[in-house]
Amino acid sequence: MAEYLVLIYDDESAVAGAGEQESGRLLAGHRRFMAAHETALRGGNALQSTATATSIRSDGAAGFSVTDAPFAETKEALVGYYLIEADDLDRAVAIAKQVPTFAGGVEVRPVRTFD
């Protein structure tokens, strides 16, 4: 079996502007997702907003540039992830389709292994 990272992207303003009822429905959706796929899940977490991000880049001269901002500014931000185990990409995609979001989507990427 292979591991896949399911990256969850959503509109941060939709997440921040969600009322208690909407947020509760999303959380309940994630709990149902985790219960339905507990044998495939290897980990996962929600992330703080991009306002808390710190980006680090090499400056090309053996130093680093550190900025208080996300690496890339986009409408939909990375808000969380699940690490899953699946037989193949098709199964990973089938699982990822069930990840709840407000107004965003998910990206599935195989975890690269080194021998």
C-alpha contacts under 8 A as a table, 3 or more apart, distances in Angstrom:
res1	aa1	res2	aa2	distance
1	M	85	E	6.40
1	M	86	A	5.67
1	M	87	D	4.79
1	M	88	D	7.23
2	A	85	E	5.60
2	A	86	A	5.66
2	A	87	D	6.18
2	A	88	D	6.75
2	A	110	P	7.41
2	A	111	V	7.52
3	E	83	L	6.88
3	E	84	I	5.60
3	E	85	E	4.38
3	E	86	A	6.32
3	E	110	P	6.10
3	E	111	V	5.48
4	Y	83	L	5.86
4	Y	84	I	5.33
4	Y	85	E	6.17
4	Y	86	A	7.33
4	Y	92	A	6.83
4	Y	108	V	6.46
4	Y	109	R	5.44
4	Y	110	P	4.30
4	Y	111	V	5.26
5	L	81	Y	6.89
5	L	82	Y	5.94
5	L	83	L	4.65
5	L	84	I	6.37
5	L	107	E	7.99
5	L	108	V	5.75
5	L	109	R	5.27
5	L	110	P	6.25
5	L	111	V	6.45
6	V	81	Y	5.45
6	V	82	Y	5.11
6	V	83	L	6.20
6	V	84	I	7.39
6	V	96	A	6.51
6	V	106	V	6.37
6	V	107	E	5.61
6	V	108	V	4.59
6	V	109	R	6.56
7	L	78	L	6.85
7	L	80	G	6.31
7	L	81	Y	4.59
7	L	82	Y	6.77
7	L	106	V	5.40
7	L	107	E	5.03
7	L	108	V	6.36
7	L	109	R	7.98
8	I	78	L	5.81
8	I	79	V	5.79
8	I	80	G	5.12
8	I	81	Y	5.41
8	I	99	V	7.98
8	I	101	T	7.62
8	I	104	G	7.70
8	I	105	G	6.19
8	I	106	V	4.53
8	I	107	E	6.64
9	Y	76	E	5.63
9	Y	77	A	5.19
9	Y	78	L	4.51
9	Y	79	V	5.59
9	Y	80	G	7.23
9	Y	101	T	7.78
9	Y	104	G	5.43
9	Y	105	G	5.41
9	Y	106	V	5.73
9	Y	107	E	7.82
10	D	14	A	7.77
10	D	15	V	7.45
10	D	76	E	4.82
10	D	77	A	5.59
10	D	78	L	6.71
10	D	79	V	6.37
10	D	101	T	6.51
10	D	102	F	6.54
10	D	103	A	5.83
10	D	104	G	4.02
10	D	105	G	6.45
11	D	14	A	5.32
11	D	15	V	6.44
11	D	75	K	6.11
11	D	76	E	4.50
11	D	77	A	6.27
11	D	102	F	7.50
11	D	103	A	6.19
11	D	104	G	6.15
12	E	15	V	4.95
12	E	16	A	5.96
12	E	49	S	7.18
12	E	75	K	7.85
12	E	76	E	6.75
12	E	77	A	6.50
12	E	79	V	7.83
13	S	16	A	5.02
13	S	17	G	5.82
14	A	17	G	5.10
14	A	18	A	5.95
14	A	102	F	6.82
14	A	103	A	7.16
15	V	18	A	5.32
15	V	23	S	7.75
15	V	102	F	6.76
18	A	21	Q	7.90
18	A	22	E	5.76
18	A	23	S	6.00
19	G	22	E	5.34
19	G	23	S	6.10
20	E	23	S	5.14
20	E	24	G	5.94
21	Q	24	G	5.06
21	Q	25	R	6.28
22	E	25	R	5.10
22	E	26	L	6.33
23	S	26	L	5.11
23	S	27	L	6.17
24	G	27	L	5.10
24	G	28	A	6.04
25	R	28	A	5.03
25	R	29	G	6.07
26	L	29	G	4.93
26	L	30	H	6.34
26	L	100	P	6.51
26	L	101	T	7.00
26	L	102	F	7.38
27	L	30	H	5.10
27	L	31	R	6.27
28	A	31	R	5.01
28	A	32	R	6.21
29	G	32	R	5.12
29	G	33	F	6.11
29	G	99	V	7.88
29	G	100	P	6.00
30	H	33	F	4.89
30	H	34	M	6.07
30	H	99	V	6.91
30	H	100	P	6.33
31	R	34	M	5.13
31	R	35	A	6.15
32	R	35	A	5.10
32	R	36	A	6.04
33	F	36	A	5.17
33	F	37	H	6.18
33	F	98	Q	6.77
33	F	99	V	6.52
33	F	100	P	7.93
34	M	37	H	5.24
34	M	38	E	5.47
34	M	41	L	7.29
35	A	38	E	5.28
37	H	40	A	5.37
37	H	41	L	6.18
37	H	95	I	7.69
38	E	41	L	5.20
40	A	84	I	5.21
40	A	85	E	4.90
40	A	86	A	6.53
41	L	44	G	7.77
41	L	82	Y	7.04
41	L	83	L	6.03
41	L	84	I	4.48
41	L	85	E	6.42
42	R	82	Y	7.49
42	R	83	L	5.20
42	R	84	I	5.32
42	R	85	E	6.86
43	G	82	Y	5.70
43	G	83	L	5.04
43	G	84	I	7.15
44	G	80	G	7.30
44	G	81	Y	5.23
44	G	82	Y	3.99
44	G	83	L	5.81
45	N	80	G	5.54
45	N	81	Y	5.72
45	N	82	Y	6.73
46	A	79	V	5.92
46	A	80	G	4.09
46	A	81	Y	6.62
47	L	78	L	7.61
47	L	79	V	5.06
47	L	80	G	5.05
48	Q	51	A	7.98
48	Q	52	T	6.55
48	Q	79	V	7.05
49	S	52	T	5.82
49	S	53	A	7.35
49	S	79	V	6.96
50	T	53	A	5.01
50	T	69	A	6.88
50	T	70	P	5.72
50	T	77	A	7.14
51	A	68	D	7.83
51	A	69	A	6.51
51	A	70	P	7.48
52	T	68	D	7.35
52	T	69	A	7.27
53	A	68	D	6.02
53	A	69	A	5.14
53	A	70	P	5.05
54	T	66	V	6.87
54	T	67	T	5.66
54	T	68	D	4.54
54	T	69	A	5.32
54	T	70	P	6.19
54	T	71	F	7.85
55	S	66	V	5.70
55	S	67	T	5.31
55	S	68	D	6.41
55	S	69	A	6.07
55	S	70	P	5.88
55	S	71	F	5.48
56	I	64	F	6.54
56	I	65	S	5.69
56	I	66	V	4.60
56	I	67	T	6.62
57	R	64	F	5.51
57	R	65	S	5.21
57	R	66	V	6.61
58	S	61	A	7.59
58	S	62	A	7.07
58	S	63	G	5.96
58	S	64	F	4.42
58	S	65	S	6.16
59	D	62	A	6.80
59	D	63	G	5.47
59	D	64	F	5.04
59	D	65	S	5.95
60	G	63	G	6.82
60	G	64	F	7.91
70	P	73	E	6.28
73	E	77	A	7.72
74	T	77	A	6.17
76	E	104	G	6.68
84	I	92	A	7.44
85	E	92	A	7.51
86	A	89	L	7.27
86	A	91	R	5.93
86	A	92	A	5.53
87	D	91	R	6.39
87	D	92	A	7.67
88	D	91	R	5.50
88	D	92	A	6.36
89	L	92	A	4.90
89	L	93	V	6.03
89	L	110	P	7.73
90	D	93	V	5.18
90	D	94	A	6.22
91	R	94	A	4.97
91	R	95	I	6.29
92	A	95	I	5.18
92	A	96	A	6.07
92	A	108	V	7.34
93	V	96	A	4.89
93	V	97	K	6.08
93	V	108	V	6.77
94	A	97	K	5.41
94	A	98	Q	7.27
95	I	98	Q	5.66
95	I	99	V	7.45
96	A	99	V	5.43
96	A	106	V	6.97
96	A	108	V	7.18
97	K	106	V	7.76
99	V	106	V	7.58
101	T	104	G	5.67
101	T	105	G	6.46
